Amino acid sequence: MAKLHYESIRDDLTGLLNFRAFDKEINSLSHDVQDNDTFIGVLDIDHFKKINDTYGHLNGNIILSDFSKRLRADIHYNFDPHCAVYRFGGDEFSFVISTSKPQNMIDLLQKFENYYKTHPVTISNGTKVTFSFSCGITRHLVGETYNKALERADKLVYQAKKNGRGQIVVDDYLKEKTNNNNIDH
């Protein structure tokens, strides 16, 4: 039974939580930390279809696996146990972080973005592939559903792509918590 439960809430390729786990995990996470705000982010690997078309889907899976393992490790190392990382499918990922220091979260994601711009992933034929990702982040507002905040973060990731990709875009709900004028919004 435990194995079936694990498999029902995990993505096969990456081992990350899947969309099915989102509601359950996010609600338990939100009750764990009363003093912190909860932030939701959506990440999407830029031009991933081109990666698959150029190198094949199996090599695309190598990139997805590398990306997801590093994303999970970096977020959990810095925010555990107040975080969760999800794969929603394809090249779209999401995270939920409860923190009183959202600037630390943004700094971590900017380092993560810079890492992949400068550290290629080696695929099966030895080719080194560099890539970027676009990210949208918002703060969960008191009284709203988490799906509403997720929807807002998803719109922000598309704004990042429209603005040129390879960037993190936050909305005013997060910007007011960071007082950082260097963040796109």
TITORKOL-525039 format. One record per residue (C-alpha): x, y, z; residue in three letters; residue number from 0. Coordinates in steps of 0.25 Angstrom, whole numbers, plus 5000, padded with zeros to 4 digits. Example, Ala and Ser with C-alpha at 12.3 -4.5 7.8 and 13.67 -1.06 7.14 Angstrom:
2
  east  north    up  rest   nr
  5049   4982  5031   ALA    0
  5055   4996  5029   SER    1
//
This chain:
185
  east  north    up  rest   nr
  5000   5000  5000   MET    0
  5011   5010  5004   ALA    1
  5018   5007  4990   LYS    2
  5005   5010  4983   LEU    3
  5003   5023  4990   HIS    4
  5017   5027  4987   TYR    5
  5015   5024  4973   GLU    6
  5002   5031  4972   SER    7
  5008   5045  4977   ILE    8
  5021   5044  4970   ARG    9
  5026   5047  4956   ASP   10
  5032   5034  4950   ASP   11
  5044   5041  4943   LEU   12
  5048   5052  4953   THR   13
  5043   5046  4966   GLY   14
  5037   5060  4969   LEU   15
  5023   5061  4975   LEU   16
  5013   5062  4964   ASN   17
  5000   5070  4961   PHE   18
  4992   5060  4968   ARG   19
  5000   5063  4981   ALA   20
  4999   5078  4980   PHE   21
  4986   5080  4988   ASP   22
  4989   5070  4999   LYS   23
  5004   5075  5001   GLU   24
  5002   5089  5000   ILE   25
  4991   5089  5010   ASN   26
  4999   5082  5020   SER   27
  5011   5091  5017   LEU   28
  5003   5103  5019   SER   29
  4998   5099  5033   HIS   30
  5013   5095  5037   ASP   31
  5018   5110  5038   VAL   32
  5009   5120  5044   GLN   33
  5019   5132  5044   ASP   34
  5024   5131  5030   ASN   35
  5017   5135  5016   ASP   36
  5015   5124  5006   THR   37
  5021   5126  4992   PHE   38
  5017   5119  4979   ILE   39
  5026   5118  4967   GLY   40
  5025   5112  4953   VAL   41
  5038   5109  4945   LEU   42
  5038   5105  4930   ASP   43
  5050   5101  4923   ILE   44
  5052   5111  4911   ASP   45
  5051   5105  4897   HIS   46
  5050   5091  4902   PHE   47
  5043   5086  4890   LYS   48
  5055   5090  4882   LYS   49
  5064   5082  4891   ILE   50
  5055   5070  4889   ASN   51
  5054   5072  4874   ASP   52
  5069   5074  4873   THR   53
  5075   5063  4882   TYR   54
  5063   5054  4884   GLY   55
  5053   5051  4895   HIS   56
  5062   5042  4903   LEU   57
  5073   5053  4904   ASN   58
  5062   5062  4907   GLY   59
  5059   5053  4919   ASN   60
  5073   5054  4923   ILE   61
  5072   5069  4924   ILE   62
  5059   5068  4931   LEU   63
  5065   5059  4941   SER   64
  5077   5067  4944   ASP   65
  5069   5080  4945   PHE   66
  5059   5074  4955   SER   67
  5069   5067  4964   LYS   68
  5077   5080  4965   ARG   69
  5064   5089  4967   LEU   70
  5059   5079  4978   ARG   71
  5073   5078  4985   ALA   72
  5075   5093  4985   ASP   73
  5061   5097  4990   ILE   74
  5061   5086  5001   HIS   75
  5075   5089  5005   TYR   76
  5071   5104  5008   ASN   77
  5057   5103  5012   PHE   78
  5054   5089  5017   ASP   79
  5044   5085  5023   PRO   80
  5036   5097  5019   HIS   81
  5036   5094  5004   CYS   82
  5031   5085  4993   ALA   83
  5035   5083  4978   VAL   84
  5026   5078  4968   TYR   85
  5027   5074  4953   ARG   86
  5014   5077  4946   PHE   87
  5017   5070  4933   GLY   88
  5026   5073  4921   GLY   89
  5037   5083  4925   ASP   90
  5028   5090  4935   GLU   91
  5031   5090  4950   PHE   92
  5026   5097  4962   SER   93
  5030   5100  4976   PHE   94
  5024   5104  4989   VAL   95
  5032   5111  5000   ILE   96
  5028   5116  5013   SER   97
  5038   5127  5018   THR   98
  5039   5140  5025   SER   99
  5051   5143  5016   LYS  100
  5046   5143  5001   PRO  101
  5059   5150  4996   GLN  102
  5066   5138  5000   ASN  103
  5057   5130  4991   MET  104
  5059   5139  4979   ILE  105
  5074   5139  4981   ASP  106
  5074   5124  4981   LEU  107
  5066   5124  4968   LEU  108
  5075   5134  4961   GLN  109
  5088   5126  4965   LYS  110
  5080   5113  4960   PHE  111
  5077   5121  4947   GLU  112
  5092   5125  4945   ASN  113
  5097   5111  4948   TYR  114
  5090   5105  4936   TYR  115
  5094   5117  4927   LYS  116
  5108   5113  4930   THR  117
  5108   5098  4933   HIS  118
  5104   5090  4922   PRO  119
  5097   5076  4924   VAL  120
  5104   5065  4916   THR  121
  5095   5056  4909   ILE  122
  5097   5042  4904   SER  123
  5105   5045  4891   ASN  124
  5114   5054  4900   GLY  125
  5108   5067  4895   THR  126
  5108   5078  4905   LYS  127
  5094   5085  4905   VAL  128
  5093   5099  4912   THR  129
  5079   5105  4914   PHE  130
  5071   5115  4922   SER  131
  5058   5115  4929   PHE  132
  5047   5125  4932   SER  133
  5040   5126  4945   CYS  134
  5028   5133  4951   GLY  135
  5026   5135  4966   ILE  136
  5015   5140  4975   THR  137
  5011   5141  4989   ARG  138
  4999   5133  4994   HIS  139
  4989   5142  4999   LEU  140
  4981   5140  5012   VAL  141
  4967   5134  5008   GLY  142
  4970   5130  4994   GLU  143
  4971   5116  4989   THR  144
  4985   5111  4985   TYR  145
  4981   5108  4971   ASN  146
  4978   5123  4970   LYS  147
  4992   5127  4974   ALA  148
  4997   5116  4965   LEU  149
  4989   5121  4953   GLU  150
  4995   5135  4956   ARG  151
  5010   5129  4956   ALA  152
  5007   5122  4943   ASP  153
  5003   5135  4937   LYS  154
  5016   5141  4942   LEU  155
  5024   5130  4935   VAL  156
  5018   5134  4922   TYR  157
  5021   5148  4924   GLN  158
  5036   5144  4927   ALA  159
  5036   5137  4913   LYS  160
  5029   5148  4906   LYS  161
  5040   5158  4912   ASN  162
  5051   5150  4906   GLY  163
  5052   5137  4915   ARG  164
  5063   5133  4925   GLY  165
  5057   5142  4936   GLN  166
  5050   5142  4948   ILE  167
  5037   5150  4949   VAL  168
  5030   5153  4962   VAL  169
  5017   5161  4964   ASP  170
  5014   5173  4973   ASP  171
  5010   5163  4984   TYR  172
  5024   5158  4985   LEU  173
  5031   5171  4982   LYS  174
  5025   5178  4994   GLU  175
  5031   5167  5003   LYS  176
  5045   5168  4997   THR  177
  5047   5183  4994   ASN  178
  5056   5179  4983   ASN  179
  5055   5188  4970   ASN  180
  5064   5178  4962   ASN  181
  5053   5168  4961   ILE  182
  5045   5168  4948   ASP  183
  5030   5170  4950   HIS  184
//
